[in-house]
Every structure is written in C-alpha cells, then in structure tokens.
Amino acid sequence: MTEPEIVDADSRSTFAQRHAVLAQGYGGRADPADPADVLAMPIVLNIPKADPPARSRLLEAAASASVALCFDERVGPDGEWEESFRAWTSSRIRKVARRARGAHWTAAQDVAGVTVDLGDAQARAFVPGRVGDLDPRIKRLQIGGTDLAHDEPDDPAGDLPILWIDPSLEMTVGKAAAQVGHASMLLAGIMTAAQAEAWAARGFACSVRDADAKRWAHARTLVEAGHAVAVRDAGFTEVAPGSMTVIAAIPEYAR
C-alpha cells in the first residue's frame, strides 16, 4: 500500500496544519450558478475487465486515497495544491468517481493526485478543481456502466477505522466510492491530530463493510455519542437527499 509521507517541521507545512483544515469542517459557500464552476474531487477506480477487485477492497482504496490527498504536503500552506484544495474545502464537498482500466488507468497516473494500491485494488484521488476544467485524461473516463457485486469479506481488522455502508440504498460502486471518500475525510477531522498522524503512518488503512440492520443501528448510536461520523448525501444522484450513506468510526469505538 502506498503510504503518504509524514513531513517534519522543516517542510513547507506540518501535519498538524493540514489536519486543522479537515478539523474545521467544510462548506460555507453557495453553489455557483454555472455548473461548470462546481468544484469536485475526481476519483478513478481501476476496474480491469478480467479479474476485477472485490468491491469492499476497491472501496477501501478509494477511502484511503481520498483522505491521503487531504494530508499530502502539497495541499498545505505554500504547497502547489493549496489554493485549489482550500477553495474546494470552503465549498460543498463533492467527489465524482470514474472507472478506468489498462492504458487509461496508466494515463491517469500522470494527472496530479494520490494513488493507493492495495495489491488487487487501486484507486487514485485527484486535486479538486472546476468540473469545467477537468483534465481530458480523466474526463474521457466513464462515470457509470460498470459495477461490482457485493462481496463477503472477513471480519474487519480490530485496530483500523471502519466505514459501515447502508446496503439498503443499493449504491453503485462509483457512488459508494465517493461516499466512503467523504467519510474518511470527516473521520480524520474528528480525530485528534495525534490520532490522525498515527492513521497516516499506516497509510490511512481502513475497513469498508456493508452493515446489517443491527450493525447499522449500533453505528448510529456511535454517531449520536460523538464517536463516529455520518455522511448525509445531498441527493444529486442515486439516493434521496439527506440519506445517511456511510458511518465511519475510529478503532476504539468501531465494534
């Protein structure tokens, strides 16, 4: 797995500075009148035609890549991605996931972003920007058209954050990738800087699982107690506005 670098005090920004951006929350600016001016973080999922990865594993890569980009040194003060990143975090947080394979996946690696490689599952999160300015190498990739069946992975690791998905919403893998990406960012924001730094040292590894009714009910109690964070979707695609799509919990309270 690709592990994001934790920088020292002599670098352009400290880890604590980058964590503070997530900790302060998001939003505050109204949506632009022109849809081309909407700011979004693109995510690309590598889904080969033959031997595609397990759905849960691919979503874990997407969640880790999203939060890893948020802690990359280049989004911090004086970093080359800072302006774009801070403009995005001050707006409604949007992500758009696309699929790629073969040469198109290889070409996407040359667009500014962060890739997480879990062996048989890879995802790349890109620097947020105007939808109208999307790099042609990403814009040409399909948003829909390929989905992955729900799998039954092993029990989640006891020492990793866990992201529970509400399977009753029947989200496509692309929609779910955007939602777990939101969840990983929100989770890092409610962590202390020390907790987030410890998570970063493990490459932002996490477990993504579908929740049954009992597990989902328990996860909601963790949100109410402040031990977990929930993603509520704006309802632009696939699910109704206000739907609680993902609940993410830090390891101490994940079970």
C-alpha positions in Angstrom: 0.0 0.0 0.0 1.2 3.5 -0.8 1.9 5.3 2.4 1.6 9.1 2.5 4.6 10.9 3.7 4.5 12.5 7.2 6.6 15.6 6.9 8.8 17.2 9.6 8.8 20.8 10.9 11.3 21.9 8.2 8.9 21.1 5.4 6.5 23.5 3.8 3.7 22.5 6.1 3.3 20.4 9.2 0.9 17.5 9.6 -0.9 19.5 12.3 -1.6 22.4 9.9 -3.1 20.0 7.3 -5.2 18.3 9.9 -6.5 21.6 11.1 -8.1 22.2 7.7 -10.2 19.0 8.0 -10.9 19.6 11.6 -12.6 23.0 10.9 -15.2 21.4 8.6 -16.4 22.2 5.2 -18.8 24.3 3.2 -20.0 27.9 3.7 -20.1 29.0 0.1 -23.2 28.8 -2.1 -23.1 26.7 -5.2 -22.1 28.6 -8.4 -24.7 29.5 -10.9 -22.7 27.8 -13.7 -22.5 24.0 -13.3 -19.0 24.2 -14.9 -17.8 26.2 -11.9 -18.7 23.5 -9.4 -15.7 22.2 -7.5 -15.2 18.5 -7.2 -12.5 15.9 -6.3 -12.3 13.3 -9.1 -11.6 9.7 -8.1 -10.7 7.0 -10.6 -11.1 3.3 -9.7 -9.0 0.7 -11.6 -11.5 -1.9 -12.7 -10.0 -4.4 -15.1 -12.3 -6.3 -17.4 -10.7 -9.6 -16.3 -10.3 -10.3 -12.6 -11.7 -7.1 -11.2 -11.1 -6.5 -7.5 -13.5 -7.2 -4.7 -16.0 -4.3 -4.2 -15.1 -3.9 -0.5 -11.3 -3.8 -1.2 -11.8 -1.2 -4.0 -13.8 1.0 -1.7 -11.1 0.7 0.9 -8.6 2.0 -1.6 -10.9 4.9 -2.6 -11.4 5.9 1.0 -7.7 5.8 1.8 -6.8 7.7 -1.4 -9.3 10.5 -0.7 -8.0 11.2 2.8 -4.4 10.7 1.8 -4.7 13.5 -0.7 -6.0 15.8 2.0 -2.8 15.2 4.1 -0.4 15.5 1.2 2.2 18.1 1.8 1.2 19.9 -1.4 -2.2 20.9 0.0 -0.6 22.6 3.0 0.5 26.3 3.3 2.6 27.3 0.3 2.0 24.0 -1.4 1.3 23.8 -5.1 -2.2 22.4 -4.5 -3.2 24.6 -1.6 -5.3 27.1 -3.5 -7.4 24.5 -5.3 -7.7 22.4 -2.2 -8.8 25.2 0.1 -11.3 26.6 -2.4 -12.8 23.1 -2.5 -13.0 22.6 1.3 -14.7 26.0 1.6 -17.5 24.8 -0.8 -19.9 21.9 -0.8 -17.7 18.8 -0.8 -18.2 16.9 -4.0 -16.5 13.9 -5.4 -17.1 12.2 -8.7 -15.8 8.6 -9.2 -15.0 7.2 -12.6 -13.7 3.8 -13.8 -10.6 3.1 -15.8 -8.6 0.1 -17.0 -5.4 -0.6 -18.9 -3.8 2.3 -20.7 -6.4 4.8 -19.4 -5.6 3.8 -15.8 -1.9 4.3 -16.7 -2.5 7.7 -18.2 -4.4 8.8 -15.1 -1.3 8.4 -13.1 0.2 11.4 -14.8 -2.6 13.7 -13.6 -1.9 15.4 -10.2 -3.2 13.2 -7.4 -2.5 10.4 -5.0 -2.9 6.6 -5.7 -3.5 3.9 -3.1 -2.5 0.4 -4.2 -3.9 -2.5 -2.2 -2.5 -5.1 -4.5 -5.5 -6.2 -6.4 -7.4 -2.9 -5.8 -6.2 0.6 -6.8 -7.8 4.0 -6.6 -6.5 7.5 -7.4 -7.8 10.7 -5.9 -7.1 13.9 -7.8 -6.6 17.5 -6.9 -10.1 19.1 -6.7 -10.9 21.7 -9.3 -13.6 23.1 -11.5 -15.7 20.5 -13.2 -15.3 22.5 -16.4 -11.6 22.3 -16.2 -11.3 18.5 -15.8 -8.3 17.1 -17.4 -9.1 15.3 -20.7 -7.4 12.1 -19.5 -10.0 12.0 -16.6 -13.0 13.5 -18.4 -13.0 10.8 -21.1 -13.4 8.0 -18.4 -16.9 6.7 -17.8 -18.8 7.5 -14.6 -21.2 4.6 -14.8 -21.5 1.4 -16.8 -19.5 -1.0 -14.6 -20.5 -2.2 -11.1 -19.1 -4.8 -8.8 -21.2 -7.3 -6.9 -21.3 -7.1 -3.1 -18.8 -9.4 -1.5 -18.5 -11.0 1.9 -15.0 -10.1 3.2 -13.6 -11.3 6.5 -14.3 -9.6 9.8 -12.8 -6.0 9.8 -9.4 -5.5 11.5 -9.8 -4.6 15.1 -7.2 -1.8 15.1 -8.4 0.1 12.0 -11.1 2.6 11.4 -14.2 1.0 10.0 -16.6 2.5 7.4 -20.1 1.0 7.5 -22.3 1.3 4.4 -26.0 1.2 4.4 -26.6 -1.5 1.8 -30.3 -0.8 1.6 -29.5 2.2 -0.6 -28.1 0.0 -3.3 -25.5 2.5 -4.4 -23.3 1.7 -7.4 -19.6 1.2 -6.7 -18.8 4.7 -8.1 -21.4 6.3 -5.8 -20.2 4.3 -2.8 -16.6 5.3 -3.6 -17.5 8.9 -3.4 -19.4 8.4 -0.1 -16.5 6.4 1.6 -14.2 9.2 0.4 -16.3 11.7 2.2 -16.4 9.5 5.3 -12.7 9.1 5.5 -12.2 12.9 5.4 -14.8 13.5 8.0 -13.4 10.8 10.3 -9.9 12.3 10.1 -11.5 15.7 11.0 -13.0 14.4 14.3 -9.7 12.7 15.3 -7.1 14.5 17.2 -4.0 15.4 15.2 -2.1 12.6 17.0 -4.7 10.0 16.1 -4.8 11.2 12.5 -1.0 11.1 12.3 -0.9 7.5 13.7 -3.5 6.6 11.0 -1.4 8.3 8.3 1.6 6.2 9.4 -0.5 3.1 8.4 -1.3 4.6 5.0 -4.8 5.5 6.1 -5.8 1.8 6.0 -9.4 1.2 6.8 -12.1 -1.5 6.6 -15.2 -0.9 4.5 -18.1 -3.2 5.1 -21.9 -3.4 4.4 -23.8 -3.1 7.6 -26.8 -5.3 8.5 -29.7 -3.7 10.3 -28.4 -4.5 13.8 -24.9 -3.2 13.0 -26.3 0.0 11.3 -28.4 0.7 14.3 -25.4 0.4 16.6 -23.3 2.6 14.3 -26.0 5.3 14.5 -25.7 5.3 18.3 -22.0 5.9 17.9 -22.7 9.0 15.8 -25.1 10.3 18.4 -22.4 9.8 21.1 -19.8 11.6 19.0 -17.7 8.5 18.5 -18.4 8.2 14.8 -19.3 10.4 11.9 -22.1 10.0 9.3 -22.2 11.1 5.7 -25.5 12.6 4.6 -25.9 12.8 0.9 -27.1 15.9 -0.9 -29.2 13.8 -3.1 -27.9 14.8 -6.5 -27.5 11.2 -7.7 -28.9 7.8 -6.9 -30.2 8.4 -3.3 -32.7 10.7 -1.7 -31.5 14.0 -0.2 -30.4 13.6 3.4 -29.8 9.8 3.1 -27.2 8.6 5.7 -25.0 6.6 3.4 -21.8 5.8 5.4 -20.9 5.8 9.1 -17.2 5.9 10.0 -15.8 5.1 13.4 -12.3 5.2 14.9 -11.0 1.9 16.2 -11.7 2.5 19.8 -15.4 2.6 19.1 -15.7 0.7 15.9 -17.0 -2.5 17.4 
